[in-house]
């Protein structure tokens, strides 16, 4: 999946950012993201077995505006269980 974001403080415009963390229920479900870089693409497991619930992932990005104030955001990705009757 690919994340598209514009990290800014509302006053000074867009800023550089880095990926601070990617979390989910199982670390093995996340691959291809490079923490500490401006990475916006990687893989998140979508498949579910049986009657397991949704998969939820959180990607946190941080940065600073032009005068050093911290800015950041967390993107939440929810992969719902299919509705195929399983």
N, C-alpha and C positions, 0 to 999 in steps of 0.2 A: 504494500500500500504506500501511497505517497501523501504526505501532509503538506498543505499549503498554508503559510501563515505570514502575517505582517505584524511584527512586534514593534510597537511604538507607544510613547507615553501620552499622545494626544496633543503635544505642544511642539516638539522638535522634529517630528517626522520619523520615518522608519529607521531601525537600528539593526546592527548585526546581532545574531543570536547563536546559542549553542544548545544542543540537546543535553539536558542535565540528567534525565532518567527515563526509562521505559519500564513500567511495571504491569504485571498481570498475575493471574492465579498461579502460573507455573512458568519459571524462567525459560524452560525448554520450548515454550510456545512463541518466543520472540527471537528473531535472528536478523542479521544484516544491518542493524542500527549501530552507529559508532558514537558512543557517549563522549561528550567534550568537543564535538565537532558540530557544524551547522547541518547535520544529516536530517533529511526529511523523507527518506525512503527505507523500507525494510519489509520484513515478513512477520505477520501475526497469524497464528493458527486459527482457523475458522471452524474446522470440523468438531462435532460433538458426538459422543457415543450415547446410545440409549435415551434416557430421559433427563440427562444433565442439563443444567441451565445455560443461560447466555454466557459468552466469554466477554470480559470487560478488561480493557487495557487503558493505561494512562501514560501519555507522553508529556514530559515537562520540559519546557524551553525557558532559558534565562538569557538576559542581556543587560545592557546599560545604555542610557541615553547619552547624548553628547556631553553632558556635564557630570556624568558618573552615577546618576540615580538608577537604582535597579528597576528593571521591568521584567515581566515574565508571564507565562500562561501555561495552562495544562489542557491538553487535548484529550478527550475521552472518546474511545472507540468501543462501541458495543456491537458484538456479533451475535444476533439472536439465534436461538436454536431453531432449526427448520420446523416448519409446520406440517411435515409429512406424516404425522401420526405416530412417530417413534417417541 
